[in-house]
Amino acid sequence: MRFELKSVLDFFNLKSLDLNRPRTMRMLLNFIEPLYGGGNVRYGLSGFGLLIISYALFFFNPVEIIKSAKLKFVEGSYAFQLWQKPPVKVYVNVYIFNVTNADRFLAGEDEKLDVKEIGPYVYWEELENTNTTFHNNDTVTYIPRRKLHFELKSSIGDPEKDRIFVPNIPLLGFSSMLRSSPMFINLMFNSLVEYQDSQPILNLSVNDFLWGYDDTLVKMASSVLPTWINFSKFGLLDRMLDEGTNVITMTVPSERQTKRPYTIDNFNGSPILHQWANTDAPNEMNKCSLNASSEGLLFPRHLTKDMHFPIYRKAFCRTLPLTYSSTTNMPIGYPTVYLYKFLPDVFNSSIDDNKCYCPKDGCLPPGLSDISPCYYNIPVAVSFPHFYGGDPALVDNVNGIAPNMEKHQSVVAVQPDLGIPLAVDIKIQLNLIIKTTRYVSRAKKFNGLTLPICWLHLEVKSLPSSLNALIYLCFNVGPVLVKAVVALTASVGFFLVGLAVKRFGRGQQKQQQQQQQQHLVVNGSATGDHENGRCKGREDDDGDGDYEDGGGGAESGGLIVKCGSASGRYGDKSYLPLHRVTVHGSSSVVVDYDQSQDYARGR
């Protein structure tokens, strides 16, 4: 018991008491023994322990600890695996503008081209970030590898069987690109076009248009200028998604990191996008540099509404800033999410942030952004689908264009606490810009037109089960479970503490009663009882309330009892004094009845 008593003293910071002193030990035992004997110390300590646990659970949320552990970006962690080879499928839905009046337009019967959107032809992207290397400055270097897989069940038709009429991009693109070249070069190109009988509008299968078909102009260009045209077949997606081998360095979350996590620190060794660098200062960063852009796979945790996130993919040739739009709830039970959108003026080259995207011969109309430096200097531009948010003249130039905000805007839903995108809807349209040409006769009919070619819808339809489980645990099960455990531990803790206090009070009361009974009980030779203020034994001869001993007197060891006018709860009982009192010169005991206290007291 001494060992457990020391533990109790330590808990209540009573280490200074000297347990080796008998008086101290006796005092502590008198205080603790009623508690300890009834298990009250254990109840009290258990209750205090549960209260401490509930306090810790309330202020040190275990759900937050789980989030931090799962989303810690180190090699082999859950967040690393989620980024290295994303289990989520990014769908690339392709919508193609099919020309429906090719013959009539080329014959001059129709003033405008008529186009009809067909699609989607659905592919899903497989991504793996390879050759990962972590560095001491809290960055990681990697090489992304992408591959597309066709999904027939989600597509409108079979791309190998479906046929379409589309603009001849090599013919019209080369004609527009050579418009400023010497007349001699333009005449040679025109002769080549006539000799090959290249048509400005082609009838192709969807698969050939997207992934490559034999074109005499492309084949000849690749033979004559292999450093410029390094492919012999031309396919729209084949060219757009052929990003080559790129080495990317990305910042990772760290307490030492001053830069925003998951942003591209440099792309192929530089933070500058050289296709948009200033010609006078090619090594200086400008507004068209990477500028803390990311690939959009992961975002920093604990987002705020004032944050915006430039997204960069080589296929887009430029960064596209996502800006906070609104807060909403996902329909499948996820917590509050932030919606980020591309602002309507993101492709407006006249604003200051976009002027560095203007080509040398002048900015494009609002709604178009030049990307020709990334595509062999062929005059192509990106926009929102159907020229949504662009110059109305772009819509009027071609029949069949119908911009719609709900259908054609881009939205990314991000869970702000985790920084994980829950839904992705990015929509980009590719357009061919035909500048005025004087020498290529088969292209003159298209002078001044901006032809919509196709638009892509990059979409995340569902999240992997492991990520769904993590989100459900963190925001549905976890908080409720923690609250329940906190409430339960606190309740049981208070109950045990209260039980210990109550039992302690009962123990004290019982101890007092026992002490009173020890003072009141009379044993041994005391046989006289006291009834109605009278003493049973010898009569009081003198009336003074003193009764002589019934046998032998004080000198002979008898009992001398002094009785008063006894009344109350002890009036009908006999009592033995707690301590025997020896009268000097006698072996008798004198007992005095105290009228004020209602009990017999040794005198």
C-alpha positions as CSV (number, residue, x, y, z in Angstrom):
1,M,0.0,0.0,0.0
2,R,2.9,2.4,0.6
3,F,3.9,2.1,-3.1
4,E,0.4,3.0,-4.3
5,L,0.2,5.8,-1.7
6,K,3.4,7.3,-3.2
7,S,1.8,7.3,-6.6
8,V,-1.2,9.2,-5.3
9,L,1.1,11.7,-3.6
10,D,3.0,12.2,-6.9
11,F,-0.2,12.8,-8.8
12,F,-1.3,15.5,-6.4
13,N,2.2,17.0,-6.2
14,L,2.6,16.1,-2.5
15,K,6.1,14.7,-2.8
16,S,7.4,16.9,0.0
17,L,5.6,14.9,2.7
18,D,7.9,12.6,4.7
19,L,6.3,9.2,4.8
20,N,8.9,7.9,7.2
21,R,7.5,10.1,10.0
22,P,4.9,8.1,12.0
23,R,2.7,11.1,12.6
24,T,2.7,12.1,8.9
25,M,2.0,8.5,7.9
26,R,-0.8,8.3,10.4
27,M,-2.4,11.5,9.2
28,L,-2.3,10.5,5.5
29,L,-3.6,7.0,6.3
30,N,-6.5,8.5,8.2
31,F,-7.3,10.7,5.2
32,I,-6.8,8.3,2.3
33,E,-7.7,5.0,3.9
34,P,-11.5,5.5,3.6
35,L,-11.0,6.4,0.0
36,Y,-8.6,3.7,-0.8
37,G,-10.5,1.0,0.9
38,G,-13.5,1.7,-1.2
39,G,-11.6,1.9,-4.5
40,N,-12.2,5.6,-4.7
41,V,-8.6,6.5,-5.6
42,R,-8.8,4.2,-8.6
43,Y,-12.2,5.7,-9.6
44,G,-10.8,9.3,-9.2
45,L,-7.6,8.7,-11.1
46,S,-9.5,6.8,-13.8
47,G,-12.0,9.7,-14.1
48,F,-9.2,12.3,-14.3
49,G,-7.5,10.2,-16.9
50,L,-10.6,10.0,-19.1
51,L,-11.1,13.8,-18.8
52,I,-7.5,14.4,-19.9
53,I,-8.1,12.0,-22.9
54,S,-11.3,13.8,-23.9
55,Y,-9.5,17.2,-23.6
56,A,-6.6,15.9,-25.8
57,L,-9.0,14.5,-28.4
58,F,-10.9,17.8,-28.5
59,F,-7.8,20.0,-29.0
60,F,-5.5,17.6,-30.8
61,N,-7.9,16.3,-33.4
62,P,-6.9,12.7,-34.5
63,V,-8.6,13.3,-37.8
64,E,-6.2,16.1,-38.6
65,I,-3.3,13.8,-37.7
66,I,-4.6,11.2,-40.1
67,K,-4.9,13.8,-42.9
68,S,-1.4,15.0,-42.3
69,A,0.0,11.5,-42.3
70,K,-1.9,10.5,-45.5
71,L,-1.1,13.7,-47.4
72,K,2.6,13.9,-46.4
73,F,4.5,14.0,-49.7
74,V,7.4,11.7,-49.3
75,E,8.5,8.7,-51.3
76,G,6.1,5.8,-50.8
77,S,3.4,7.9,-49.0
78,Y,-0.2,7.9,-50.1
79,A,0.0,11.4,-51.6
80,F,3.1,10.4,-53.5
81,Q,1.5,7.3,-54.9
82,L,-1.6,9.4,-55.8
83,W,0.6,11.7,-57.7
84,Q,3.2,9.3,-59.2
85,K,0.6,7.1,-60.9
86,P,-2.8,8.6,-60.5
87,P,-5.5,5.9,-60.1
88,V,-8.0,8.4,-61.4
89,K,-8.9,8.4,-65.1
90,V,-8.7,11.8,-66.9
91,Y,-11.1,11.5,-69.9
92,V,-10.4,13.4,-73.0
93,N,-13.7,14.0,-74.9
94,V,-13.1,15.1,-78.4
95,Y,-15.7,17.1,-80.3
96,I,-15.0,17.8,-84.0
97,F,-16.5,20.5,-86.2
98,N,-17.7,18.7,-89.3
99,V,-18.1,20.9,-92.4
100,T,-21.5,20.1,-94.0
101,N,-21.4,22.4,-97.1
102,A,-17.8,21.9,-98.4
103,D,-18.7,21.7,-102.1
104,R,-21.1,24.6,-102.0
105,F,-18.7,26.8,-100.1
106,L,-15.8,26.0,-102.4
107,A,-18.0,26.6,-105.5
108,G,-18.9,30.0,-104.1
109,E,-22.6,29.2,-103.7
110,D,-22.5,29.6,-99.9
111,E,-20.9,32.6,-98.3
112,K,-20.1,31.0,-95.0
113,L,-19.0,27.6,-93.9
114,D,-21.6,25.4,-92.2
115,V,-20.2,23.3,-89.4
116,K,-21.8,20.7,-87.1
117,E,-20.3,19.5,-83.9
118,I,-20.0,15.7,-83.6
119,G,-18.8,13.8,-80.7
120,P,-17.6,12.9,-78.2
121,Y,-15.0,10.5,-79.1
122,V,-13.7,9.5,-75.7
123,Y,-10.2,8.6,-74.7
124,W,-8.8,8.3,-71.2
125,E,-5.3,9.3,-70.2
126,E,-2.9,7.1,-68.4
127,L,-0.2,9.2,-66.6
128,E,2.9,8.1,-64.8
129,N,5.6,10.4,-63.4
130,T,8.8,8.5,-63.9
131,N,12.5,9.0,-62.9
132,T,11.5,10.7,-59.7
133,T,14.4,12.2,-57.7
134,F,14.0,14.1,-54.4
135,H,16.4,17.0,-53.7
136,N,17.6,18.6,-50.5
137,N,15.9,21.9,-51.4
138,D,12.4,20.4,-51.0
139,T,11.8,19.7,-54.7
140,V,11.4,16.6,-56.8
141,T,12.4,16.1,-60.4
142,Y,10.4,13.8,-62.7
143,I,9.5,13.0,-66.3
144,P,5.8,12.6,-67.1
145,R,4.7,9.9,-69.5
146,R,1.2,10.1,-71.0
147,K,-0.8,7.6,-73.1
148,L,-4.3,7.7,-74.4
149,H,-6.7,4.8,-74.6
150,F,-9.9,4.8,-76.7
151,E,-13.2,4.0,-74.9
152,L,-15.8,2.9,-77.5
153,K,-18.7,2.5,-75.0
154,S,-18.6,6.2,-74.1
155,S,-18.1,7.5,-77.6
156,I,-20.6,8.5,-80.2
157,G,-19.3,6.1,-82.7
158,D,-16.3,4.2,-84.1
159,P,-13.6,6.6,-85.1
160,E,-12.3,4.2,-87.8
161,K,-15.6,4.0,-89.5
162,D,-17.0,7.5,-89.0
163,R,-16.0,10.0,-91.7
164,I,-15.9,13.7,-91.6
165,F,-15.1,16.8,-93.7
166,V,-12.5,19.0,-92.1
167,P,-10.1,21.8,-93.2
168,N,-6.8,20.7,-94.6
169,I,-4.6,22.1,-91.8
170,P,-1.2,21.6,-93.5
171,L,-2.4,23.4,-96.7
172,L,-4.2,26.3,-95.1
173,G,-1.7,26.5,-92.2
174,F,1.4,26.6,-94.4
175,S,-0.3,29.2,-96.7
176,S,-1.1,31.4,-93.8
177,M,2.4,31.0,-92.3
178,L,4.1,31.9,-95.6
179,R,2.0,35.0,-96.3
180,S,4.9,37.3,-95.3
181,S,7.6,35.3,-97.1
182,P,9.0,36.4,-100.5
183,M,6.7,36.0,-103.5
184,F,9.0,33.5,-105.0
185,I,8.5,31.1,-102.1
186,N,4.7,31.6,-102.2
187,L,4.6,30.8,-105.9
188,M,6.7,27.7,-105.4
189,F,4.3,26.5,-102.7
190,N,1.3,27.2,-104.8
191,S,2.8,25.2,-107.7
192,L,3.4,22.3,-105.3
193,V,-0.2,22.5,-104.1
194,E,-1.5,22.4,-107.6
195,Y,0.8,19.6,-108.7
196,Q,-0.2,17.4,-105.7
197,D,-3.9,18.4,-106.2
198,S,-4.2,19.2,-102.4
199,Q,-7.7,20.1,-101.5
200,P,-8.5,22.7,-98.8
201,I,-11.2,20.5,-97.3
202,L,-10.6,16.8,-96.8
203,N,-12.8,13.8,-96.3
204,L,-11.2,11.6,-93.6
205,S,-12.0,9.1,-91.0
206,V,-12.1,10.4,-87.5
207,N,-9.2,8.2,-86.5
208,D,-7.0,9.4,-89.4
209,F,-7.8,13.0,-88.7
210,L,-6.9,12.6,-85.0
211,W,-3.9,10.3,-85.2
212,G,-2.4,10.7,-88.5
213,Y,-2.8,10.4,-92.3
214,D,-0.4,10.6,-95.2
215,D,-0.2,14.1,-96.6
216,T,2.1,14.9,-99.5
217,L,2.9,18.4,-98.2
218,V,3.8,17.1,-94.8
219,K,5.9,14.4,-96.2
220,M,7.8,16.7,-98.5
221,A,8.3,19.3,-95.7
222,S,9.7,16.6,-93.4
223,S,12.2,15.6,-96.1
224,V,13.3,19.1,-97.0
225,L,13.2,20.6,-93.5
226,P,13.5,17.7,-91.0
227,T,14.5,20.1,-88.1
228,W,11.2,22.0,-88.6
229,I,8.8,19.2,-89.5
230,N,10.0,16.1,-87.8
231,F,6.9,13.9,-88.6
232,S,5.8,12.4,-91.9
233,K,2.1,11.9,-91.0
234,F,-0.2,14.6,-89.7
235,G,-2.8,13.9,-86.9
236,L,-4.4,16.6,-84.8
237,L,-4.2,14.8,-81.4
238,D,-1.0,13.1,-82.4
239,R,0.7,16.5,-82.7
240,M,-1.0,18.2,-79.7
241,L,-0.3,15.4,-77.2
242,D,3.2,14.5,-78.5
243,E,4.9,16.4,-75.7
244,G,8.2,14.6,-76.0
245,T,10.5,14.1,-73.0
246,N,10.3,16.9,-70.5
247,V,12.1,17.1,-67.2
248,I,10.0,18.9,-64.6
249,T,11.1,20.1,-61.1
250,M,8.2,20.6,-58.6
251,T,8.2,22.0,-55.1
252,V,7.0,19.7,-52.4
253,P,5.3,20.6,-49.0
254,S,7.8,21.3,-46.2
255,E,8.1,23.4,-43.1
256,R,11.2,25.0,-44.7
257,Q,9.6,25.6,-48.1
258,T,8.9,29.2,-48.9
259,K,7.3,28.5,-52.3
260,R,3.8,27.3,-52.8
261,P,3.7,23.4,-52.8
262,Y,3.1,21.4,-55.9
263,T,4.1,24.2,-58.2
264,I,6.5,23.9,-61.1
265,D,9.9,25.2,-60.1
266,N,11.3,24.8,-63.6
267,F,10.4,23.2,-66.9
268,N,13.3,21.6,-68.7
269,G,15.7,23.5,-66.5
270,S,14.1,27.0,-66.6
271,P,11.2,28.8,-65.0
272,I,10.8,30.8,-68.3
273,L,8.6,29.7,-71.1
274,H,11.0,30.6,-73.9
275,Q,8.3,30.7,-76.6
276,W,6.9,33.8,-74.7
277,A,10.2,35.3,-73.6
278,N,11.0,38.9,-74.4
279,T,13.2,39.1,-77.4
280,D,15.2,41.9,-75.8
281,A,15.7,40.0,-72.6
282,P,15.2,36.3,-73.3
283,N,16.4,35.2,-69.9
284,E,14.2,37.5,-67.8
285,M,10.9,36.2,-66.4
286,N,7.7,38.0,-67.4
287,K,4.0,37.5,-66.9
288,C,4.0,34.6,-69.4
289,S,6.6,32.6,-67.4
290,L,5.6,29.7,-65.2
291,N,4.9,31.9,-62.2
292,A,4.0,29.2,-59.6
293,S,1.9,27.2,-62.0
294,S,1.1,23.6,-61.5
295,E,-0.2,20.6,-63.4
296,G,-3.4,20.5,-61.4
297,L,-2.9,17.0,-59.9
298,L,-2.5,18.2,-56.3
299,F,-3.1,21.6,-54.7
300,P,-1.8,23.0,-51.4
301,R,-3.8,22.2,-48.2
302,H,-5.9,24.8,-46.4
303,L,-6.8,26.9,-49.5
304,T,-8.1,30.4,-49.2
305,K,-10.4,32.2,-51.5
306,D,-7.9,34.7,-52.6
307,M,-5.6,32.1,-54.1
308,H,-5.5,31.5,-57.8
309,F,-3.7,28.6,-59.6
310,P,-2.1,28.9,-63.0
311,I,-2.3,25.5,-64.8
312,Y,0.3,24.5,-67.3
313,R,0.4,21.7,-69.8
314,K,2.7,21.7,-72.8
315,A,-0.2,21.0,-75.1
316,F,-1.8,24.3,-74.1
317,C,1.5,26.1,-74.8
318,R,0.8,28.6,-72.0
319,T,-0.5,28.9,-68.4
320,L,-4.2,29.1,-67.8
321,P,-5.1,30.7,-64.4
322,L,-7.8,29.2,-62.3
323,T,-9.6,31.8,-60.2
324,Y,-11.9,31.2,-57.2
325,S,-15.5,31.5,-58.2
326,S,-17.8,30.2,-55.5
327,T,-18.3,27.7,-52.7
328,T,-20.6,24.8,-53.0
329,N,-21.4,21.3,-51.8
330,M,-20.8,18.2,-53.8
331,P,-24.0,16.2,-54.5
332,I,-22.4,12.9,-53.3
333,G,-22.0,14.0,-49.7
334,Y,-18.5,15.5,-49.8
335,P,-17.9,18.6,-47.6
336,T,-17.7,22.1,-48.8
337,V,-15.6,22.6,-51.9
338,Y,-14.2,25.6,-53.8
339,L,-15.1,26.1,-57.4
340,Y,-12.3,27.5,-59.6
341,K,-12.9,28.8,-63.1
342,F,-11.1,30.3,-66.1
343,L,-12.3,33.9,-66.2
344,P,-14.0,34.9,-69.5
345,D,-11.1,37.2,-70.4
346,V,-8.4,34.5,-69.9
347,F,-7.9,34.5,-73.7
348,N,-8.2,38.2,-74.2
349,S,-4.7,39.4,-75.4
350,S,-5.5,43.1,-74.9
351,I,-5.2,42.9,-71.1
352,D,-1.8,43.5,-69.5
353,D,-1.4,39.9,-68.2
354,N,-1.8,38.5,-71.7
355,K,0.0,40.9,-73.9
356,C,3.1,38.7,-73.8
357,Y,1.1,36.1,-75.7
358,C,0.6,38.4,-78.7
359,P,2.4,37.3,-81.9
360,K,4.8,39.7,-83.5
361,D,2.3,41.0,-86.1
362,G,-0.3,42.0,-83.5
363,C,-2.7,40.6,-80.9
364,L,-5.5,38.3,-81.9
365,P,-9.2,39.3,-81.4
366,P,-10.6,38.9,-77.8
367,G,-11.3,35.3,-77.1
368,L,-8.3,33.9,-78.9
369,S,-4.8,33.1,-77.6
370,D,-2.0,32.4,-80.0
371,I,-0.1,29.1,-79.5
372,S,1.7,29.0,-82.9
373,P,5.2,29.0,-81.3
374,C,4.4,25.5,-80.0
375,Y,3.1,24.1,-83.3
376,Y,5.7,24.8,-85.9
377,N,4.6,28.4,-86.3
378,I,1.4,27.3,-88.0
379,P,-1.1,30.0,-87.0
380,V,-3.3,28.2,-84.5
381,A,-5.0,29.6,-81.4
382,V,-7.0,28.3,-78.4
383,S,-10.3,29.6,-77.1
384,F,-13.3,28.4,-75.2
385,P,-15.6,26.1,-77.1
386,H,-17.8,27.8,-79.7
387,F,-15.8,31.0,-79.0
388,Y,-17.6,31.5,-75.7
389,G,-16.6,34.8,-74.2
390,G,-14.9,35.9,-77.4
391,D,-15.4,38.5,-80.0
392,P,-18.9,38.2,-81.6
393,A,-17.4,38.4,-85.0
394,L,-15.8,35.0,-84.4
395,V,-19.2,33.5,-84.0
396,D,-20.7,35.3,-87.1
397,N,-17.9,34.1,-89.4
398,V,-19.1,30.5,-89.4
399,N,-22.6,29.0,-89.2
400,G,-23.3,26.4,-86.5
401,I,-21.5,28.1,-83.7
402,A,-23.6,28.4,-80.5
403,P,-21.7,29.5,-77.3
404,N,-23.2,28.5,-74.0
405,M,-21.9,29.4,-70.6
406,E,-23.1,26.2,-68.9
407,K,-21.8,23.9,-71.6
408,H,-18.5,25.7,-72.4
409,Q,-17.1,27.2,-69.3
410,S,-14.3,25.4,-67.4
411,V,-14.7,24.5,-63.7
412,V,-12.4,22.7,-61.2
413,A,-13.8,21.7,-57.8
414,V,-11.1,21.4,-55.1
415,Q,-11.6,20.3,-51.5
416,P,-9.9,23.3,-49.7
417,D,-8.8,21.4,-46.6
418,L,-7.1,18.5,-48.4
419,G,-6.2,20.3,-51.6
420,I,-7.5,17.4,-53.7
421,P,-9.4,18.1,-56.9
422,L,-12.8,16.3,-56.7
423,A,-14.1,17.3,-60.2
424,V,-12.4,18.6,-63.3
425,D,-14.1,20.1,-66.3
426,I,-11.6,21.9,-68.5
427,K,-12.7,22.8,-72.0
428,I,-10.3,24.1,-74.7
429,Q,-11.0,24.7,-78.4
430,L,-8.4,24.6,-81.2
431,N,-8.7,27.0,-84.1
432,L,-6.9,27.6,-87.3
433,I,-6.4,31.3,-88.2
434,I,-6.2,32.0,-92.0
435,K,-4.3,35.2,-92.6
436,T,-4.7,37.0,-96.0
437,T,-2.6,35.3,-98.7
438,R,-2.3,36.5,-102.3
439,Y,-0.5,33.7,-104.1
440,V,-2.0,30.4,-103.0
441,S,-5.2,30.2,-105.0
442,R,-6.8,27.3,-103.2
443,A,-6.5,29.1,-99.9
444,K,-7.9,32.5,-100.9
445,K,-11.5,31.4,-100.2
446,F,-10.6,31.2,-96.5
447,N,-8.8,34.5,-96.2
448,G,-9.6,36.2,-92.9
449,L,-11.4,33.3,-91.3
450,T,-10.9,31.7,-88.0
451,L,-11.9,28.1,-88.4
452,P,-13.0,26.0,-85.4
453,I,-11.3,22.6,-85.8
454,C,-12.3,20.7,-82.6
455,W,-12.6,21.2,-78.9
456,L,-11.4,19.0,-76.0
457,H,-13.2,18.4,-72.7
458,L,-10.8,17.1,-70.0
459,E,-12.9,15.5,-67.4
460,V,-12.5,13.5,-64.1
461,K,-15.7,11.5,-63.8
462,S,-15.0,9.7,-60.5
463,L,-12.4,9.3,-57.8
464,P,-10.6,6.1,-56.8
465,S,-12.2,4.1,-54.0
466,S,-9.2,4.7,-51.7
467,L,-9.5,8.5,-52.1
468,N,-13.3,8.3,-51.6
469,A,-12.7,6.3,-48.4
470,L,-10.1,8.8,-47.1
471,I,-12.5,11.8,-47.8
472,Y,-15.4,9.9,-46.2
473,L,-13.4,9.1,-43.2
474,C,-12.0,12.6,-42.8
475,F,-15.3,14.5,-43.2
476,N,-18.2,12.1,-42.5
477,V,-17.1,9.3,-40.1
478,G,-14.1,10.9,-38.4
479,P,-15.6,14.1,-36.9
480,V,-18.7,12.2,-35.7
481,L,-16.6,9.5,-34.1
482,V,-14.3,11.9,-32.4
483,K,-17.2,13.9,-31.0
484,A,-18.8,10.7,-29.7
485,V,-15.6,9.5,-28.1
486,V,-15.0,12.9,-26.5
487,A,-18.5,13.0,-25.2
488,L,-18.3,9.4,-23.9
489,T,-14.9,9.8,-22.2
490,A,-15.8,13.1,-20.7
491,S,-19.1,11.7,-19.4
492,V,-17.5,8.6,-17.9
493,G,-14.7,10.7,-16.5
494,F,-17.1,13.1,-14.7
495,F,-19.1,10.1,-13.5
496,L,-16.1,8.4,-12.0
497,V,-14.8,11.6,-10.3
498,G,-18.3,12.3,-9.0
499,L,-18.6,8.7,-7.7
500,A,-15.2,9.0,-6.0
501,V,-16.2,12.2,-4.3
502,K,-19.6,10.7,-3.2
503,R,-18.0,7.6,-1.8
504,F,-15.4,9.7,0.0
505,G,-18.2,11.7,1.6
506,R,-20.0,8.5,2.7
507,G,-16.7,7.1,4.0
508,Q,-16.2,10.3,6.1
509,Q,-19.7,10.1,7.4
510,K,-19.4,6.5,8.3
511,Q,-16.1,7.1,10.0
512,Q,-17.6,9.8,12.2
513,Q,-20.5,7.5,13.1
514,Q,-18.1,4.7,14.0
515,Q,-16.1,7.1,16.2
516,Q,-19.3,8.2,17.9
517,Q,-20.3,4.6,18.5
518,Q,-16.9,3.9,20.0
519,H,-17.4,6.7,22.5
520,L,-20.9,5.5,23.4
521,V,-20.7,1.8,23.6
522,V,-20.3,0.4,27.2
523,N,-18.8,-3.1,27.7
524,G,-17.5,-5.2,30.6
525,S,-19.1,-4.9,34.1
526,A,-21.4,-2.0,33.4
527,T,-24.8,-3.6,33.7
528,G,-26.9,-0.8,35.1
529,D,-29.2,0.8,32.6
530,H,-30.6,4.3,32.7
531,E,-34.3,4.6,32.3
532,N,-36.2,7.9,32.4
533,G,-33.4,9.7,34.3
534,R,-33.2,6.9,37.0
535,C,-30.1,4.6,37.6
536,K,-30.8,1.0,38.1
537,G,-28.6,-0.1,41.1
538,R,-28.5,1.4,44.5
539,E,-30.9,4.1,45.4
540,D,-29.8,7.6,45.8
541,D,-30.1,8.1,49.4
542,D,-29.3,11.7,49.5
543,G,-31.0,12.8,46.3
544,D,-27.9,14.3,44.8
545,G,-28.0,12.0,41.8
546,D,-24.9,10.0,42.9
547,Y,-25.2,6.3,43.2
548,E,-22.8,4.4,45.2
549,D,-21.3,1.3,43.7
550,G,-23.4,-1.7,43.9
551,G,-20.7,-3.8,45.2
552,G,-17.6,-3.0,47.1
553,G,-17.3,0.8,46.5
554,A,-14.3,2.6,45.0
555,E,-12.0,1.1,47.4
556,S,-13.0,-2.5,46.5
557,G,-12.9,-1.9,42.7
558,G,-16.6,-1.3,42.2
559,L,-18.2,1.1,39.8
560,I,-19.3,4.5,41.0
561,V,-21.9,6.1,38.6
562,K,-23.0,9.6,38.8
563,C,-26.3,10.2,37.1
564,G,-28.0,13.4,36.3
565,S,-31.4,14.1,34.9
566,A,-30.8,12.0,31.8
567,S,-33.1,12.4,28.9
568,G,-33.1,12.1,25.0
569,R,-31.9,9.3,22.6
570,Y,-29.6,7.7,25.2
571,G,-32.0,7.8,28.1
572,D,-32.9,4.1,28.0
573,K,-29.4,2.6,27.6
574,S,-26.3,1.8,29.7
575,Y,-22.9,2.9,28.5
576,L,-19.3,1.9,29.1
577,P,-16.8,4.7,29.2
578,L,-14.3,4.8,26.3
579,H,-11.3,4.9,28.7
580,R,-11.0,3.5,32.2
581,V,-10.1,6.2,34.7
582,T,-8.2,5.0,37.8
583,V,-8.9,6.9,41.0
584,H,-5.8,7.2,43.0
585,G,-5.9,5.1,46.1
586,S,-8.8,3.1,44.6
587,S,-9.4,0.6,41.9
588,S,-12.9,2.0,41.0
589,V,-13.9,3.8,37.9
590,V,-16.0,7.0,38.0
591,V,-18.4,7.6,35.2
592,D,-20.0,10.9,34.7
593,Y,-23.1,11.4,32.6
594,D,-22.9,14.6,30.6
595,Q,-26.4,16.0,30.2
596,S,-25.3,18.5,27.4
597,Q,-23.8,15.8,25.2
598,D,-26.2,12.9,25.8
599,Y,-23.4,10.3,26.2
600,A,-21.4,8.8,29.0
601,R,-17.9,10.2,29.5
602,G,-15.1,8.8,31.5
603,R,-14.0,11.2,34.2
